[in-house]
């Protein structure tokens, strides 16, 4: 029995081996092999990565993306290339896209290098692609962000060469005037008279018809002592609204060219002045006054009685001034002509009040003295 059992076991084993051998190809084909499955996944992953890399390398950025990424040279090249390919409607859409992106850039803070790159791109865009007043206004904003107000003014003046409408002219001129005023005030606050001359000379070249720039330049010329050049500029002013300022500056020029005859009286330095409030009368009809030269007085002040005798006009206004007795309101008078030496001041405002110095009719103040480099001429003994 033992041998029979052993024989059956061996027979079963051999049969099993035969069945396994016969069916191995089926299982090899039908069942996925772990090794093959793993290699398939790796190949698929590598293929996907390569495809992604190729897509990134071959991706063509949109114009907006190029501007956003700061790839300004590529953006400009794209524009130049598209110029020959697009129709008028497409150009208009492209123009709007560029303007919109630049407007967004104006509202953001940028490093100095990026801001300079934006300025270069915008200038190149205007020079090489299209004339766009909207973008030129944005360029002015970039210049202002970069503290280049003169370049901003130049950019705005470019708009006035070919404006889109009369309303645009009004708005741009208003903005230019504000920028000029601000820059001019800053130079004056710094007492930088030479730069003021350079600034207004440059503006007058931009706008040769502007009497505002002509008068401002004349004022700056006076401050550096170029009196003849200032006088020549004032003679070219034709706008009637500037004539009062022209008269004022002309008087300043005459004062700087003149000497004040002065003398001592009871220890005071005084000068003779002549007042006349009747235009057309001869110099002989002027009322003679004796004025004390007072660098501490902000405005020329004359005895009320003397002003009334000379026919000066009480304007009805008052000015609050400080005196040794405290702060007082003094009436403001208009004098038609005030002569000091060989200088005549026309339509000059003075204050009227009692002068508590015997023999003195008034005080010659800094409203006159500050406008001139005066030489005080003493009589020879």
SULMOWO-V422498 format. One record per residue. OMEGA is omega in radians with two decimals (999 if undefined). BURIAL is I if it has 24 or more other ideal C-beta (glycine too) atoms within 12 Angstrom, else O. Layout:
OMEGA | BURIAL
OMEGA | BURIAL
This chain:
-3.13 | O
-3.12 | O
3.13 | O
-3.14 | O
-3.14 | O
-3.13 | O
3.14 | O
3.14 | O
-3.11 | O
3.13 | O
-3.14 | O
-3.13 | O
3.13 | O
-3.13 | O
3.14 | O
3.13 | O
3.14 | O
-3.14 | O
3.13 | O
-3.14 | O
-3.09 | O
-3.05 | O
-3.06 | O
-3.13 | O
3.13 | O
-3.12 | O
3.11 | O
-3.14 | O
-2.98 | O
-3.07 | O
3.08 | O
3.13 | O
3.14 | O
-3.13 | O
-3.10 | O
-3.13 | O
-3.14 | O
-3.13 | O
3.13 | O
3.14 | O
3.14 | O
3.14 | O
-3.14 | O
3.14 | O
3.12 | O
-3.14 | O
3.13 | O
3.12 | O
-3.14 | O
3.11 | O
3.14 | O
3.13 | O
-3.13 | O
-3.14 | O
3.12 | O
-3.12 | O
-3.06 | O
-3.10 | O
3.13 | O
-3.09 | O
3.04 | O
3.13 | O
3.13 | I
3.13 | O
3.14 | O
3.12 | I
3.14 | I
-3.12 | O
-3.14 | O
3.13 | I
-2.96 | O
3.11 | I
3.12 | O
3.12 | O
-3.14 | I
3.09 | I
3.11 | O
-3.14 | I
3.14 | I
3.13 | O
-3.11 | O
-3.08 | O
-3.10 | O
-3.02 | O
-3.01 | O
3.04 | O
-3.03 | O
-3.13 | O
3.13 | O
3.08 | O
3.14 | O
3.09 | O
3.14 | O
3.11 | I
3.13 | I
3.13 | O
3.14 | I
-3.12 | I
-3.13 | I
3.13 | O
3.13 | I
3.08 | I
3.07 | O
-3.13 | O
3.13 | I
-3.07 | I
-3.09 | O
3.03 | O
-3.11 | O
2.99 | O
-3.13 | O
-3.09 | O
3.14 | O
3.12 | O
3.10 | I
3.11 | O
3.08 | I
3.12 | I
3.13 | I
-3.14 | I
-3.09 | I
3.08 | I
-3.14 | I
3.10 | O
-3.13 | I
-3.09 | I
-2.97 | O
-3.05 | O
-2.99 | I
3.04 | I
-3.04 | O
-3.12 | I
3.10 | I
3.11 | I
3.12 | I
3.05 | I
3.09 | I
3.09 | I
3.09 | I
3.11 | I
3.09 | I
3.13 | I
3.13 | I
3.07 | I
-3.13 | I
3.12 | I
3.09 | O
-3.04 | O
-3.14 | I
3.10 | I
3.08 | I
3.11 | I
3.12 | I
-3.13 | I
3.13 | I
3.10 | I
3.08 | I
3.12 | I
-3.10 | I
3.10 | I
3.12 | O
-3.08 | O
3.12 | O
-3.10 | O
3.07 | O
3.12 | O
3.11 | O
3.10 | O
-3.14 | O
-3.11 | O
-3.11 | O
3.11 | I
3.10 | O
3.14 | O
3.09 | I
-3.13 | I
3.13 | O
3.13 | O
3.12 | I
3.13 | I
-3.12 | O
-3.12 | O
3.12 | I
3.11 | I
3.13 | O
3.12 | O
3.13 | I
3.12 | O
3.11 | O
-3.07 | O
-3.13 | O
-3.05 | O
-3.12 | I
3.10 | O
3.07 | O
3.10 | I
-3.14 | I
-3.10 | O
-3.08 | I
3.02 | I
3.11 | I
3.13 | I
-3.12 | I
3.03 | I
3.08 | O
-3.07 | I
-3.05 | I
-3.11 | O
-3.03 | O
3.05 | I
3.09 | I
3.11 | I
-3.13 | I
3.13 | I
3.13 | I
3.12 | I
3.11 | I
3.11 | I
3.12 | I
3.11 | I
3.11 | I
-3.09 | I
3.10 | I
3.07 | I
3.12 | O
-2.97 | O
-3.11 | I
3.11 | O
3.11 | I
3.14 | I
3.11 | O
3.12 | O
-3.11 | I
3.12 | I
3.13 | O
-3.10 | O
-3.11 | I
-3.12 | O
-3.06 | O
-3.11 | O
-3.14 | O
-3.05 | I
3.07 | O
3.12 | O
3.08 | I
3.13 | I
-3.14 | O
3.14 | I
3.10 | I
3.09 | I
3.11 | I
3.11 | I
-3.14 | I
3.11 | I
-3.12 | I
3.12 | I
-2.95 | O
3.02 | I
3.05 | O
3.06 | I
-3.06 | I
-3.14 | I
-3.13 | O
3.09 | O
-3.13 | O
3.10 | O
3.14 | O
3.04 | O
-3.04 | I
3.06 | I
3.10 | I
3.08 | I
-3.09 | I
-3.07 | I
3.08 | I
3.13 | I
-3.14 | I
-3.10 | O
3.07 | O
3.12 | O
3.14 | O
3.14 | O
-3.13 | O
-3.10 | O
3.14 | O
3.08 | I
-3.12 | I
3.12 | O
3.09 | I
-3.07 | I
3.04 | I
3.14 | I
-2.99 | I
3.13 | I
3.09 | O
3.12 | O
-3.10 | I
-3.11 | O
-3.13 | I
-3.08 | I
-3.08 | I
3.12 | I
-3.09 | I
-3.13 | O
3.13 | O
3.13 | I
-3.14 | I
3.11 | O
3.14 | O
3.12 | I
3.11 | O
-3.06 | I
3.03 | I
-3.05 | O
-3.08 | O
3.11 | O
3.08 | O
3.09 | O
-3.14 | I
-3.10 | O
3.12 | I
3.10 | O
3.10 | O
-3.13 | O
-3.11 | O
-3.11 | O
-3.11 | O
3.03 | O
-3.12 | O
3.12 | I
-3.14 | I
3.14 | I
3.05 | I
3.11 | I
-3.12 | I
3.13 | I
3.07 | I
-3.12 | I
3.02 | I
-3.03 | I
3.11 | I
-3.12 | O
3.09 | I
3.06 | I
-3.09 | I
3.10 | O
-3.06 | O
3.13 | I
3.09 | I
3.07 | I
3.10 | I
3.07 | I
-3.11 | I
3.12 | O
-3.03 | I
3.12 | O
-3.11 | O
3.08 | O
-3.11 | O
-3.13 | I
-3.11 | I
3.14 | I
3.04 | I
-2.97 | I
-3.05 | I
3.05 | O
3.04 | I
-3.03 | I
-3.08 | I
-3.10 | O
-3.01 | I
2.94 | I
-2.98 | O
2.96 | I
3.13 | O
-3.06 | O
3.12 | O
3.06 | O
3.14 | O
3.14 | O
999 | O
